[in-house]
Amino acid sequence: MDQQNNGLVVICGASAGVGRATAHRFAAAGYRIGLLARDEAALAATREELAQYGQAVTAISVDVADAQALEAAALALEAQLGPLQVWVNSAMVTAFSPIEKLTAQEIRRVTDVTYLGTVNGTLAALKLLRPRNSGVIIQVGSALAYRAIPLQSAYCGAKFAVRGFTDALRCELLHERSRIRVCMVQLPAINTPQFDWARNKLDKRPQPVPPIHDPDVAARAIFSVVRRTPRELWLGMESIKAIVGSCLIPGLLDHMLARQCYPGQMSQEDESGDHGDNLCQPLSAELHRTRGRFVGRSRDSALALSSTQVSALSAVLALVGAMVLLWF
């Protein structure tokens, strides 16, 4: 790939976790990088890390829940760094809590950032991409966009909404015969700092439901869909099983997750309650890291299948099953 010809990549939620890892991947490949997140100091730290790649990087502090501010930031990035080629919606917030302990304001804030932030980012990207009729929009999703789990109802609802919005957008672009491509990458559990700074109403410190993966696993998957853009990319065997299972055995999964995902999301450490959270305001730049506290438990690779590949595999398995039944 000719690094000199690579265009602008804008990453929402670029100051930590998957967004920060993704910025490294694209910068290493020679793309110009636009970084968007709330905390200016954390953005500055990310920009300093990316300096090693020798590519142009601009960071703008913005809350993705503010549609007008996000659109203005997108226009400013393209004015400074050239035509947009790839837009990545990775910004999110969550709250670990039983539903009965959540307030309407907390649910709204998770929705404003995780769902409407993705909508706002997509609209800003489309405004820049439509005149050239080209480019890629990548929604950073989750297996939780298909299979909701207890204790993260607001986040699961937001990710379900992202999937519905993205499906509708994809249909409209196909109707228009547009060359703009859209992909939703459904992630497994990832070792990011969100488990250190998310709003938590549990007695224990939260953790991802194992198995846990390194953020660069997600970044590689996101980077891979730029050249060949599937409808969706499902990352990790646990994601694939959850998505397929939600279609085939949803009731059984309800009972399984009721038993497994309460203890699965709680570490052995007591929640001290003496730290803040990032639901409404960003925390200090020192907490904005690529990786969380589960480095020793994180996998460096994961199976990745497009939704089309999974559908084809399912059809083959169904055909084989039918042949076996007919044979006997």
Backbone torsions as a table, in degrees:
resi	resn	phi	psi	omega
1	MET	NA	130.2	-178.4
2	ASP	-77.5	110.3	-176.0
3	GLN	-64.7	-28.9	-176.7
4	GLN	-68.7	-21.7	-175.7
5	ASN	-99.2	-0.8	-179.8
6	ASN	-73.3	142.4	-173.5
7	GLY	-95.7	-153.8	-176.1
8	LEU	-89.0	133.4	171.0
9	VAL	-115.3	125.8	176.4
10	VAL	-107.1	129.7	-177.2
11	ILE	-122.1	116.4	174.3
12	CYS	-85.5	136.4	-175.1
13	GLY	77.8	39.5	-170.4
14	ALA	-88.0	-2.6	-172.4
15	SER	-86.9	-7.8	-176.8
16	ALA	-161.1	165.9	169.9
17	GLY	58.1	-136.8	-175.7
18	VAL	-62.2	-40.0	179.7
19	GLY	-61.4	-42.3	179.8
20	ARG	-68.2	-42.3	177.2
21	ALA	-62.8	-39.3	179.3
22	THR	-65.6	-38.2	176.8
23	ALA	-59.3	-41.2	177.2
24	HIS	-60.9	-45.2	-178.2
25	ARG	-59.5	-46.9	-177.5
26	PHE	-72.3	-38.6	178.7
27	ALA	-64.1	-39.8	178.6
28	ALA	-63.6	-27.4	179.6
29	ALA	-87.6	0.9	174.6
30	GLY	95.5	12.8	177.5
31	TYR	-82.4	149.8	168.0
32	ARG	-79.0	142.9	-168.0
33	ILE	-122.0	129.6	170.0
34	GLY	-109.0	121.3	-177.1
35	LEU	-104.4	127.3	178.3
36	LEU	-127.0	129.5	175.2
37	ALA	-169.5	178.0	-175.5
38	ARG	-81.8	-41.9	-168.5
39	ASP	-88.7	119.3	-176.7
40	GLU	-65.8	-40.8	-178.7
41	ALA	-65.2	-40.9	178.8
42	ALA	-66.9	-37.6	175.8
43	LEU	-64.0	-40.1	178.8
44	ALA	-62.7	-40.3	179.0
45	ALA	-65.2	-40.1	177.2
46	THR	-64.5	-42.6	179.4
47	ARG	-61.4	-39.1	177.8
48	GLU	-64.1	-40.4	177.3
49	GLU	-61.3	-38.1	-176.5
50	LEU	-76.7	-11.7	-178.7
51	ALA	-59.5	-27.2	-177.6
52	GLN	-62.1	-21.3	-176.6
53	TYR	-88.8	-11.1	176.2
54	GLY	73.7	19.1	179.2
55	GLN	-103.9	156.4	178.3
56	ALA	-69.0	130.8	-179.4
57	VAL	-134.9	130.7	175.2
58	THR	-127.5	136.5	180.0
59	ALA	-119.4	137.2	178.7
60	ILE	-131.9	129.1	177.6
61	SER	-79.8	123.3	-178.6
62	VAL	-159.0	146.9	172.7
63	ASP	-93.8	120.2	-175.9
64	VAL	-64.1	-16.4	176.9
65	ALA	-71.6	-14.9	178.8
66	ASP	-95.3	98.5	-173.4
67	ALA	-60.8	-43.9	-177.8
68	GLN	-66.5	-41.9	179.4
69	ALA	-66.0	-37.2	-179.9
70	LEU	-68.6	-40.8	177.3
71	GLU	-63.7	-41.6	178.5
72	ALA	-62.7	-39.8	178.4
73	ALA	-64.2	-40.7	179.3
74	ALA	-62.5	-44.1	178.3
75	LEU	-63.1	-40.1	180.0
76	ALA	-65.8	-39.8	179.7
77	LEU	-65.2	-42.8	179.7
78	GLU	-67.5	-35.6	177.9
79	ALA	-64.1	-34.8	-177.9
80	GLN	-85.8	-35.8	-168.1
81	LEU	-116.0	-1.7	178.2
82	GLY	98.2	-177.7	-171.8
83	PRO	-60.3	137.8	177.2
84	LEU	-69.8	135.3	175.3
85	GLN	-115.6	-39.5	-177.2
86	VAL	-136.8	135.0	175.1
87	TRP	-121.9	128.3	-178.4
88	VAL	-117.2	118.5	176.3
89	ASN	-95.1	101.2	-176.4
90	SER	-122.2	-4.1	-176.7
91	ALA	-69.0	139.8	178.9
92	MET	-160.9	156.4	165.2
93	VAL	-138.0	160.3	179.5
94	THR	-147.6	171.2	176.0
95	ALA	-140.2	128.4	177.1
96	PHE	-93.3	112.4	-175.1
97	SER	-172.8	145.6	165.8
98	PRO	-61.4	151.2	-177.3
99	ILE	-58.0	-39.3	-175.7
100	GLU	-64.0	-19.2	-179.9
101	LYS	-97.0	-5.8	178.7
102	LEU	-82.0	146.2	172.7
103	THR	-97.3	160.8	177.1
104	ALA	-61.0	-35.4	179.9
105	GLN	-66.1	-38.4	178.6
106	GLU	-67.1	-42.7	177.9
107	ILE	-63.6	-40.5	179.6
108	ARG	-63.8	-40.7	-178.4
109	ARG	-66.2	-42.8	176.1
110	VAL	-59.7	-41.7	179.1
111	THR	-66.4	-43.1	-178.5
112	ASP	-59.9	-39.7	-177.8
113	VAL	-84.4	-53.3	-169.9
114	THR	-75.3	-40.4	177.5
115	TYR	-93.3	-62.5	-176.2
116	LEU	-65.5	-28.7	174.1
117	GLY	-61.6	-39.0	175.9
118	THR	-68.0	-41.1	176.3
119	VAL	-60.9	-47.6	-179.5
120	ASN	-61.0	-42.5	178.3
121	GLY	-63.9	-41.3	179.5
122	THR	-63.7	-43.0	179.3
123	LEU	-64.7	-39.8	177.6
124	ALA	-64.1	-41.4	179.4
125	ALA	-65.2	-43.5	-179.0
126	LEU	-61.7	-35.8	179.2
127	LYS	-61.8	-33.4	179.5
128	LEU	-85.5	-32.9	-173.7
129	LEU	-84.6	-30.7	-174.6
130	ARG	-59.7	-42.0	-179.2
131	PRO	-59.5	-28.6	179.7
132	ARG	-99.4	-9.1	179.0
133	ASN	52.7	46.3	178.3
134	SER	-159.8	164.6	178.0
135	GLY	122.3	172.3	-176.1
136	VAL	-131.4	133.0	172.3
137	ILE	-112.5	125.5	-177.1
138	ILE	-117.0	119.7	175.5
139	GLN	-95.0	122.2	176.6
140	VAL	-83.3	104.8	-176.4
141	GLY	-102.3	-152.9	-174.9
142	SER	-163.5	154.9	169.9
143	ALA	-56.6	-23.8	179.1
144	LEU	-72.4	-5.3	171.7
145	ALA	-76.7	-13.0	176.8
146	TYR	-113.3	-40.0	-173.6
147	ARG	-125.6	101.7	-179.9
148	ALA	-71.0	150.9	178.4
149	ILE	-127.0	159.7	177.4
150	PRO	-67.6	158.0	174.2
151	LEU	76.3	-1.6	173.3
152	GLN	-137.0	46.2	-174.2
153	SER	-61.7	-42.6	-177.3
154	ALA	-65.1	-43.2	-180.0
155	TYR	-66.9	-45.0	178.8
156	CYS	-60.3	-43.6	178.3
157	GLY	-60.2	-40.3	179.6
158	ALA	-66.2	-41.6	-179.9
159	LYS	-69.7	-36.6	172.5
160	PHE	-58.0	-43.6	-178.8
161	ALA	-64.4	-39.6	177.3
162	VAL	-59.4	-43.0	-179.5
163	ARG	-64.1	-42.2	178.4
164	GLY	-64.4	-44.1	178.1
165	PHE	-61.3	-44.1	-177.6
166	THR	-66.6	-39.4	177.1
167	ASP	-61.2	-42.8	179.4
168	ALA	-64.6	-43.5	178.9
169	LEU	-61.2	-42.8	-178.5
170	ARG	-60.2	-42.8	178.9
171	CYS	-62.0	-42.4	-179.2
172	GLU	-65.5	-41.0	178.7
173	LEU	-64.9	-38.6	176.2
174	LEU	-64.2	-41.1	177.8
175	HIS	-60.2	-37.8	-179.5
176	GLU	-80.4	-5.3	-173.4
177	ARG	57.2	36.8	-179.6
178	SER	-74.4	149.7	175.4
179	ARG	-95.5	5.2	173.3
180	ILE	-74.9	129.8	-176.3
181	ARG	-107.7	146.9	-178.7
182	VAL	-131.1	131.6	177.6
183	CYS	-136.6	138.9	172.4
184	MET	-110.0	122.0	-179.3
185	VAL	-98.9	113.6	-176.2
186	GLN	-91.2	112.7	-171.8
187	LEU	-93.2	154.7	169.2
188	PRO	-87.9	-165.8	176.0
189	ALA	-65.3	130.9	-176.4
190	ILE	-125.2	141.7	179.8
191	ASN	-80.9	84.7	178.2
192	THR	-119.6	167.5	-179.6
193	PRO	-69.6	-5.0	-176.7
194	GLN	-57.4	-27.6	-178.6
195	PHE	-78.2	-6.7	174.8
196	ASP	-99.9	-20.2	-173.1
197	TRP	-129.0	-0.5	176.9
198	ALA	-69.7	152.5	174.5
199	ARG	-63.6	129.4	-173.3
200	ASN	-131.4	121.6	177.4
201	LYS	-112.9	19.6	177.0
202	LEU	-94.0	164.7	178.8
203	ASP	-77.6	-22.2	-178.3
204	LYS	-113.4	157.6	174.0
205	ARG	-67.1	138.1	-176.5
206	PRO	-76.6	158.7	175.6
207	GLN	-145.8	160.7	173.5
208	PRO	-69.8	149.9	175.2
209	VAL	-71.1	117.6	-178.4
210	PRO	-59.9	153.0	3.4
211	PRO	-77.5	149.1	-176.5
212	ILE	-105.2	143.9	-177.4
213	HIS	-122.3	151.6	177.5
214	ASP	-69.7	146.0	179.8
215	PRO	-57.9	-28.0	179.7
216	ASP	-69.1	-23.3	173.5
217	VAL	-61.2	-44.3	177.1
218	ALA	-67.0	-42.1	-178.4
219	ALA	-61.8	-41.1	178.2
220	ARG	-63.3	-40.0	179.3
221	ALA	-65.4	-44.1	179.1
222	ILE	-61.9	-44.5	179.7
223	PHE	-62.7	-34.7	-174.3
224	SER	-67.6	-23.9	-174.0
225	VAL	-85.0	-1.5	-179.7
226	VAL	-69.6	-45.9	-178.8
227	ARG	-72.3	-52.5	178.6
228	ARG	-118.2	108.8	-169.4
229	THR	-101.3	102.2	176.7
230	PRO	-76.7	169.5	175.0
231	ARG	-59.8	-49.8	173.8
232	GLU	-142.4	155.5	171.3
233	LEU	-122.3	124.0	-179.5
234	TRP	-101.7	121.5	-172.8
235	LEU	-111.3	124.7	176.6
236	GLY	94.2	137.1	-179.2
237	MET	-61.0	-35.7	179.7
238	GLU	-64.6	-37.7	176.7
239	SER	-63.9	-45.6	-178.6
240	ILE	-61.6	-44.8	179.5
241	LYS	-64.2	-39.8	-179.6
242	ALA	-66.5	-41.5	-178.0
243	ILE	-69.0	-47.8	179.3
244	VAL	-65.6	-42.1	-180.0
245	GLY	-62.4	-35.3	179.4
246	SER	-66.1	-25.3	177.3
247	CYS	-83.4	-35.0	-172.0
248	LEU	-96.4	-40.4	-174.2
249	ILE	-135.3	57.5	-175.7
250	PRO	-61.1	-38.4	-179.4
251	GLY	-66.3	-42.3	177.9
252	LEU	-63.2	-40.7	177.8
253	LEU	-62.7	-36.9	176.6
254	ASP	-52.6	-48.2	-177.7
255	HIS	-69.9	-39.2	179.2
256	MET	-63.6	-46.2	-177.2
257	LEU	-71.8	-30.0	175.7
258	ALA	-60.6	-34.9	179.4
259	ARG	-83.4	-40.4	-168.0
260	GLN	-91.4	-33.0	-169.1
261	CYS	-88.1	-8.0	168.4
262	TYR	-72.3	-60.7	178.6
263	PRO	-67.4	-29.7	-177.3
264	GLY	-64.5	-25.6	-179.9
265	GLN	-97.5	5.3	-179.5
266	MET	-118.0	128.8	174.5
267	SER	-79.3	-176.9	177.3
268	GLN	-85.5	-5.3	-176.4
269	GLU	-87.9	135.2	175.7
270	ASP	-68.7	144.8	175.1
271	GLU	-78.8	115.8	-176.3
272	SER	-76.0	-31.8	179.7
273	GLY	74.7	10.0	-177.1
274	ASP	-99.8	14.7	178.7
275	HIS	-124.8	160.7	179.4
276	GLY	-85.4	-172.1	175.6
277	ASP	-139.2	168.7	-173.7
278	ASN	-103.5	18.9	-175.4
279	LEU	-61.1	-47.0	-177.0
280	CYS	-109.5	-26.6	-179.5
281	GLN	-134.4	143.2	177.1
282	PRO	-67.9	150.2	175.8
283	LEU	-90.9	-177.5	-174.3
284	SER	-61.0	152.6	-177.1
285	ALA	-60.7	-27.7	-179.0
286	GLU	-61.8	-27.5	-180.0
287	LEU	-84.6	-10.8	179.4
288	HIS	-84.7	93.3	-179.5
289	ARG	-123.8	166.4	174.8
290	THR	-72.6	-40.3	-174.6
291	ARG	-113.8	152.0	175.3
292	GLY	-92.0	-153.2	-172.4
293	ARG	-93.6	13.1	-175.0
294	PHE	-111.9	33.4	-175.1
295	VAL	-59.0	-45.0	-178.5
296	GLY	-66.2	-14.6	-177.4
297	ARG	-109.3	5.6	-172.1
298	SER	-95.1	137.5	176.1
299	ARG	-83.8	149.3	-178.3
300	ASP	-98.8	1.2	-179.7
301	SER	-150.9	162.4	178.7
302	ALA	-158.5	147.1	174.3
303	LEU	-65.2	135.9	177.6
304	ALA	-126.1	124.3	178.1
305	LEU	-131.8	138.9	173.1
306	SER	-74.7	157.5	178.4
307	SER	-60.9	-30.9	177.5
308	THR	-66.9	-42.0	178.1
309	GLN	-62.8	-41.1	179.4
310	VAL	-64.5	-41.2	179.2
311	SER	-62.8	-42.5	179.4
312	ALA	-65.2	-42.1	178.7
313	LEU	-63.1	-41.3	179.0
314	SER	-63.0	-39.4	179.5
315	ALA	-64.9	-40.7	178.8
316	VAL	-63.9	-45.3	179.7
317	LEU	-62.3	-39.8	178.1
318	ALA	-64.4	-40.5	178.9
319	LEU	-64.4	-43.7	178.8
320	VAL	-61.7	-42.7	178.5
321	GLY	-60.9	-42.5	179.5
322	ALA	-65.0	-39.5	179.8
323	MET	-65.0	-39.5	178.4
324	VAL	-63.1	-44.2	178.7
325	LEU	-62.6	-40.7	179.5
326	LEU	-67.9	-34.8	-177.8
327	TRP	-65.0	-39.1	-177.9
328	PHE	-93.3	NA	NA
